[in-house]
Amino acid sequence: MNCEAKEVYFEQRGDIGYIVINNAPENMITLSLLEEFSNIVENSIINSKIKGIIITGKGRHFSSGTDIGKLKQTILKTAYIKENNSLVECSEFKRYIDALSSLYSINIPVISAINGLCIGSGFEIALHSHIRICSKGSIVGSPESTFGLMPGLGGISRYVQLCGLGKALELVLSGDLLSVNEALEIGIIDKIVKKNEISDYCNRLMEYILKNEMIYSKSKINSYIKLCD
């Protein structure tokens, strides 16, 4: 089953489904892209017979993140403080957060093939995959705090799971961008490969997991990668 949309598309080849961010040249994340992404998760992946998912960006970059100006406008229009001083979340984002949570929770491997920039909400998408393979020279991170915002698609909790509360707070509050070597060292990505090998490696890794009928487990990610190598 193939699902084509304007800013992201899905195609299935054999047992593997591919989600491709397709908003050239920087694959910026927009509300319409998140809507299309959520539709793909809900209609083409959940309850399907697909055995693995690979997410990537078309062209040079996985994603340069969100248009901050438009994001702030959306937040100002939809979020508000109630009389008891509690914040009412942006209703438009709840569905997108739920879709990413569903993607992370499915019991099949989800791999992000990261090339070029993968920052902001783009990296939050990658954080909701189970395995992140990066090409050399890629840049990852969450710069939202430098614009007076916080990651809003569930990325903070994924940081905590991957590198612990202290490091997660440092990454989110500083807004620093990281080289792939730095990201690998703290455990938020899983492997670095040559630029021209990223697609082939991710396909080979996925095929290895499926061919050997390995029961997928997040705790076994490193062993999968070592065995595939």
C-alpha positions in Angstrom: 0.0 0.0 0.0 1.3 3.4 -1.0 0.1 6.7 0.4 1.2 9.8 -1.3 0.7 13.3 0.2 2.2 16.7 -0.4 4.8 16.9 2.4 5.3 13.3 3.5 4.6 10.0 1.8 4.5 6.4 2.6 5.3 3.3 0.6 5.5 -0.4 1.3 8.1 -2.7 -0.2 7.7 -6.2 0.9 7.4 -6.3 4.7 8.9 -2.9 5.2 7.1 0.4 5.2 8.9 3.7 4.4 7.9 7.1 5.7 9.6 9.8 3.7 9.6 13.5 4.8 9.2 15.3 1.5 9.2 19.1 2.0 12.3 20.2 0.1 14.8 21.7 0.4 15.1 21.4 4.2 12.1 19.2 5.0 10.7 21.7 7.4 8.0 20.4 9.7 4.7 22.1 9.2 1.2 21.5 10.8 0.0 20.1 7.5 3.0 17.7 7.4 2.3 16.5 10.9 -1.3 16.0 9.9 -0.2 13.9 6.9 2.3 12.0 9.1 -0.4 11.2 11.7 -2.7 10.0 8.9 0.0 7.6 7.7 0.5 6.2 11.2 -3.2 5.8 11.9 -4.3 4.5 8.4 -1.3 2.8 6.9 0.7 1.4 9.8 -1.4 0.7 12.9 -3.1 -2.7 12.6 -1.3 -3.4 9.3 0.8 -6.4 8.5 4.0 -4.4 8.1 6.9 -5.9 10.0 9.2 -2.9 10.1 9.3 0.9 9.4 12.1 3.1 8.1 11.7 6.9 8.4 13.9 9.3 6.4 14.0 12.7 4.7 14.2 13.1 1.0 17.3 14.9 -0.2 20.1 16.4 1.9 18.3 16.7 5.2 16.1 14.6 7.5 14.5 17.8 8.8 15.5 21.3 9.8 12.6 21.5 12.3 9.7 23.9 12.4 9.1 27.4 11.2 9.3 29.1 14.7 7.3 32.2 13.7 4.3 30.1 12.5 4.6 27.8 15.5 4.4 30.7 18.0 1.3 32.1 16.1 -0.4 28.7 16.5 0.4 28.4 20.2 -0.9 32.0 20.8 -4.1 31.1 19.0 -4.8 27.7 20.7 -3.2 27.6 24.1 -4.5 29.6 27.1 -4.3 29.8 30.9 -7.4 28.8 32.9 -8.6 30.6 36.0 -6.7 28.1 38.2 -3.5 29.0 36.4 -3.2 25.6 34.6 -2.2 25.6 31.0 -4.6 24.3 28.4 -2.5 22.5 25.7 -2.6 23.3 22.0 -5.4 21.0 20.9 -3.9 20.8 17.4 -0.8 19.1 18.7 -2.5 16.4 20.8 -3.3 14.2 17.8 0.3 14.5 16.6 1.7 13.6 20.0 -0.6 10.6 20.1 0.4 9.4 16.6 4.1 9.6 17.5 3.4 7.7 20.8 1.6 5.0 18.8 4.5 4.7 16.4 6.9 4.3 19.3 4.6 1.8 21.1 4.1 -0.7 18.2 5.8 -4.0 18.6 7.8 -3.8 15.3 11.2 -2.1 14.8 11.2 1.5 13.6 14.5 2.9 12.3 15.2 6.5 11.5 17.8 7.0 8.7 19.2 10.5 9.6 21.1 12.6 7.1 22.1 16.3 7.2 20.1 18.4 9.7 17.8 16.6 12.1 16.7 19.2 14.6 13.7 20.5 16.6 10.5 18.7 15.8 12.3 16.7 13.1 14.5 15.2 15.8 11.4 14.6 18.0 10.1 12.4 15.2 13.4 10.5 15.0 13.4 10.1 18.8 10.1 8.2 18.5 11.8 5.6 16.4 13.6 2.7 18.2 16.9 2.9 16.3 18.6 6.1 14.9 21.3 5.6 12.3 23.1 8.8 11.3 25.4 9.6 8.4 28.7 11.3 9.1 28.5 15.1 9.3 24.8 15.1 10.4 23.6 17.5 13.2 21.0 16.7 15.7 19.4 18.4 18.7 16.5 20.4 20.1 17.2 24.2 19.8 13.7 25.2 20.9 14.8 26.9 24.2 16.8 29.4 22.2 13.5 30.6 20.8 11.7 30.7 24.2 10.0 27.3 23.6 10.3 23.7 24.7 10.1 20.5 22.6 6.4 19.8 22.3 5.9 16.5 20.6 7.0 14.2 23.4 10.7 14.5 22.8 11.6 15.4 26.4 10.4 12.1 27.8 12.3 10.2 25.1 15.5 12.1 26.0 15.0 11.1 29.6 14.6 7.4 28.6 17.7 7.5 26.4 20.2 9.5 28.5 18.8 10.1 31.9 17.1 13.1 33.5 20.2 15.2 34.2 21.5 15.0 30.6 18.0 15.4 29.2 17.6 18.7 31.1 20.9 19.9 29.9 20.1 19.2 26.3 16.6 20.7 26.4 17.4 23.8 28.4 20.7 24.7 26.6 19.2 24.1 23.1 22.7 23.0 22.0 23.0 21.2 18.6 25.2 18.1 18.6 27.6 16.4 16.2 26.8 12.7 15.6 29.9 11.8 17.6 28.6 13.7 20.6 25.1 12.3 20.1 26.5 8.7 19.9 28.5 9.2 23.1 25.5 10.1 25.2 23.3 7.5 23.6 20.7 9.4 21.7 21.7 7.9 18.4 22.9 4.3 17.8 25.4 4.3 14.9 27.3 6.5 12.5 27.8 5.4 8.9 29.2 7.0 5.7 26.9 9.4 3.9 26.5 7.2 0.9 25.8 4.1 3.0 22.9 5.4 5.2 20.0 4.0 3.1 21.7 0.7 2.4 22.7 0.1 6.0 19.3 0.8 7.4 17.7 -1.5 4.9 20.3 -4.2 5.7 19.8 -3.8 9.4 16.0 -4.1 9.1 16.2 -7.1 6.8 18.6 -8.7 9.2 16.2 -8.3 12.1 13.3 -9.6 10.0 15.2 -12.5 8.3 16.4 -13.9 11.7 12.9 -13.6 13.1 14.3 -11.8 16.1 11.8 -10.8 18.7 12.1 -7.1 18.7 13.2 -5.5 22.0 14.5 -2.0 22.6 17.1 -3.4 25.0 18.6 -5.4 22.2 19.3 -2.5 19.8 23.1 -2.6 20.2 23.2 -6.4 19.7 21.2 -6.1 16.5 23.6 -3.5 15.2 26.8 -5.4 16.1 25.4 -8.6 14.6 24.4 -6.8 11.4 27.9 -5.4 11.1 
